[in-house]
């Protein structure tokens, strides 16, 4: 990491991470104090700092793990043998829920704000967040195409397109604070539009 700061792993690493996840999800980034995280994790502040010398590094590690956990849970819950409309709607619901959350917005803002000071934050989060989602989508799209349920030539591009469709009308408005966004009505509108447009392009008639 920049400025000589890096994450070190040790015996209580997972313990610190679990405590931080609880506090960050409860209090947000700004509201979470190092004292609260150390207390929740059952470690001293010195131990916490020995693993994570900067709160932003700890937050990004939690974010990476949380994205991976949500992606794994989504794959377990979704019935990949169902009709494409059903599978894609379930995937869209999870994508929209994450980008609409305070946690998801904070991750994005920190990646942008701290990109110069911690240049590895963005690439590391992308690989365990957006890239992971696109990889899982591509895996399903390939299965559906092989079964004749979809007609897709460029699987990777189609996965990117669907992920971006799930952000339409929500992500930028929330990031820039323009009007109301992230309401249930916004989510339904975006999810419906994403599935309908994707199926109009790649569905088998």
C-alpha positions as CSV (number, residue, x, y, z in Angstrom):
1,X,0.0,0.0,0.0
2,X,1.0,3.6,-0.4
3,X,2.8,5.4,2.5
4,X,4.1,2.0,3.7
5,X,0.7,1.0,5.0
6,X,-0.3,-2.6,4.4
7,X,-2.6,-5.2,5.9
8,X,-0.9,-7.9,8.0
9,X,-2.5,-11.2,8.8
10,X,-2.2,-13.0,12.1
11,X,-4.0,-15.1,14.7
12,X,-6.7,-12.5,15.4
13,X,-7.1,-11.2,11.9
14,X,-10.5,-12.8,11.3
15,X,-11.6,-11.8,14.8
16,X,-10.8,-8.1,14.0
17,X,-12.6,-8.4,10.7
18,X,-15.8,-9.9,12.2
19,X,-15.9,-7.1,14.8
20,X,-15.3,-4.4,12.2
21,X,-18.1,-5.9,9.9
22,X,-20.6,-5.7,12.8
23,X,-19.7,-2.1,13.6
24,X,-19.4,-0.8,10.0
25,X,-22.8,-2.3,9.0
26,X,-24.4,-0.9,12.2
27,X,-22.8,2.6,12.3
28,X,-21.4,3.3,8.8
29,X,-17.9,4.4,8.0
30,X,-17.9,7.8,9.7
31,X,-19.9,6.6,12.7
32,X,-17.6,3.7,13.4
33,X,-14.8,4.4,15.9
34,X,-11.7,2.4,16.3
35,X,-12.5,2.0,20.0
36,X,-15.9,0.5,19.1
37,X,-14.4,-1.9,16.6
38,X,-11.7,-3.0,19.0
39,X,-14.3,-3.5,21.7
40,X,-16.6,-5.5,19.4
41,X,-13.7,-7.6,18.2
42,X,-12.4,-8.3,21.8
43,X,-8.9,-7.0,21.0
44,X,-6.8,-4.0,22.0
45,X,-6.4,-1.0,19.8
46,X,-2.8,-1.9,19.4
47,X,-3.7,-5.3,18.1
48,X,-6.2,-3.8,15.7
49,X,-3.6,-1.3,14.4
50,X,-1.1,-4.0,14.0
51,X,-3.3,-5.6,11.3
52,X,-4.9,-2.5,9.9
53,X,-2.9,0.8,10.2
54,X,-5.7,2.8,8.6
55,X,-9.5,2.6,9.2
56,X,-10.1,2.9,5.4
57,X,-8.0,-0.2,4.8
58,X,-10.1,-2.1,7.4
59,X,-13.3,-0.9,5.8
60,X,-12.2,-2.0,2.3
61,X,-11.3,-5.4,3.6
62,X,-14.7,-5.7,5.2
63,X,-16.3,-4.5,1.9
64,X,-14.4,-7.1,-0.1
65,X,-15.4,-9.9,2.2
66,X,-19.0,-8.7,2.4
67,X,-19.3,-8.6,-1.4
68,X,-17.9,-12.1,-1.7
69,X,-20.3,-13.3,1.0
70,X,-23.3,-11.7,-0.8
71,X,-22.3,-13.1,-4.1
72,X,-22.0,-16.6,-2.6
73,X,-25.4,-16.4,-0.9
74,X,-27.0,-15.2,-4.1
75,X,-25.7,-18.2,-6.0
76,X,-27.0,-20.5,-3.3
77,X,-30.4,-18.9,-3.2
78,X,-31.0,-18.6,-7.0
79,X,-32.4,-21.6,-8.9
80,X,-30.2,-21.5,-11.9
81,X,-32.4,-24.0,-13.7
82,X,-35.4,-21.6,-13.6
83,X,-36.4,-19.4,-16.6
84,X,-33.8,-16.7,-17.4
85,X,-36.3,-13.9,-16.5
86,X,-36.6,-15.4,-13.0
87,X,-32.8,-15.9,-12.5
88,X,-32.0,-12.4,-13.8
89,X,-34.6,-10.8,-11.7
90,X,-33.2,-12.4,-8.6
91,X,-29.7,-11.3,-9.5
92,X,-30.9,-7.8,-10.3
93,X,-32.6,-7.5,-6.9
94,X,-29.4,-8.3,-5.1
95,X,-27.3,-5.9,-7.3
96,X,-29.7,-3.1,-6.8
97,X,-30.0,-3.7,-3.0
98,X,-26.2,-3.4,-2.7
99,X,-25.7,-0.3,-4.8
100,X,-28.7,1.4,-3.0
101,X,-27.3,0.7,0.4
102,X,-25.3,3.2,2.4
103,X,-22.6,0.6,2.7
104,X,-22.4,0.2,-1.1
105,X,-22.3,3.9,-1.7
106,X,-19.6,4.4,1.0
107,X,-17.4,1.8,-0.7
108,X,-17.6,3.5,-4.0
109,X,-16.8,6.9,-2.5
110,X,-13.8,5.7,-0.6
111,X,-12.4,4.0,-3.6
112,X,-12.6,7.3,-5.5
113,X,-11.5,9.5,-2.6
114,X,-8.6,7.4,-1.5
115,X,-7.4,6.3,-5.0
116,X,-4.3,8.5,-5.0
117,X,-3.2,7.7,-1.4
118,X,-4.1,3.9,-1.6
119,X,-3.8,3.0,-5.3
120,X,-4.5,-0.7,-4.6
121,X,-7.9,-0.1,-3.0
122,X,-9.8,0.3,-6.2
123,X,-8.3,-2.7,-8.1
124,X,-8.6,-5.0,-5.0
125,X,-12.2,-4.1,-4.4
126,X,-13.1,-4.3,-8.1
127,X,-11.8,-7.9,-8.2
128,X,-13.8,-9.0,-5.2
129,X,-16.8,-6.8,-5.9
130,X,-17.9,-5.8,-9.4
131,X,-15.7,-8.3,-11.1
132,X,-17.0,-11.1,-8.9
133,X,-20.6,-10.2,-9.8
134,X,-19.8,-10.1,-13.5
135,X,-18.0,-13.5,-13.3
136,X,-20.9,-15.1,-11.6
137,X,-23.3,-13.6,-14.1
138,X,-21.2,-14.7,-17.0
139,X,-21.1,-18.3,-15.6
140,X,-24.9,-18.3,-15.5
141,X,-25.3,-16.7,-18.9
142,X,-23.0,-19.4,-20.4
143,X,-25.2,-22.1,-18.9
144,X,-28.4,-20.5,-20.1
145,X,-26.9,-20.1,-23.6
146,X,-25.7,-23.7,-23.7
147,X,-29.3,-24.8,-22.8
148,X,-30.7,-22.7,-25.6
149,X,-32.5,-20.3,-23.2
150,X,-30.5,-17.3,-24.3
151,X,-28.7,-16.4,-27.5
152,X,-25.4,-14.7,-26.6
153,X,-22.2,-14.5,-28.6
154,X,-20.1,-12.4,-26.2
155,X,-20.8,-13.7,-22.7
156,X,-18.5,-11.3,-20.9
157,X,-19.9,-8.2,-22.6
158,X,-23.5,-9.4,-21.9
159,X,-22.6,-9.8,-18.1
160,X,-21.2,-6.3,-18.1
161,X,-24.3,-4.9,-19.8
162,X,-26.7,-6.5,-17.4
163,X,-24.7,-5.3,-14.3
164,X,-24.8,-1.7,-15.8
165,X,-28.5,-1.9,-16.5
166,X,-29.0,-2.7,-12.8
167,X,-27.5,0.7,-12.0
168,X,-29.6,2.8,-14.3
169,X,-31.5,5.6,-12.6
170,X,-30.2,4.8,-9.2
171,X,-26.4,4.7,-8.8
172,X,-25.4,8.2,-10.2
173,X,-28.4,9.9,-8.6
174,X,-27.5,8.5,-5.2
175,X,-23.8,9.2,-5.5
176,X,-24.3,12.8,-6.5
177,X,-27.3,13.4,-4.2
178,X,-29.7,14.4,-7.0
179,X,-33.3,14.1,-5.8
180,X,-34.7,11.0,-4.2
181,X,-33.3,7.6,-5.3
182,X,-33.2,4.1,-3.9
183,X,-36.9,3.9,-3.0
184,X,-38.7,0.6,-3.6
185,X,-40.4,2.2,-6.6
186,X,-37.0,3.1,-8.1
187,X,-35.7,-0.4,-7.5
188,X,-38.7,-2.0,-9.2
189,X,-38.5,0.3,-12.1
190,X,-34.8,-0.3,-12.6
191,X,-35.1,-4.1,-12.1
192,X,-38.0,-4.4,-14.5
193,X,-36.2,-2.3,-17.1
194,X,-33.0,-4.3,-16.8
195,X,-34.6,-7.7,-17.2
196,X,-36.9,-6.6,-20.0
197,X,-34.2,-4.9,-22.0
198,X,-31.7,-7.8,-21.6
199,X,-34.3,-10.3,-22.6
200,X,-35.3,-8.2,-25.7
201,X,-31.7,-8.3,-26.8
202,X,-30.7,-11.9,-25.8
203,X,-33.9,-13.8,-25.3
204,X,-34.9,-16.7,-27.6
205,X,-38.2,-16.0,-29.3
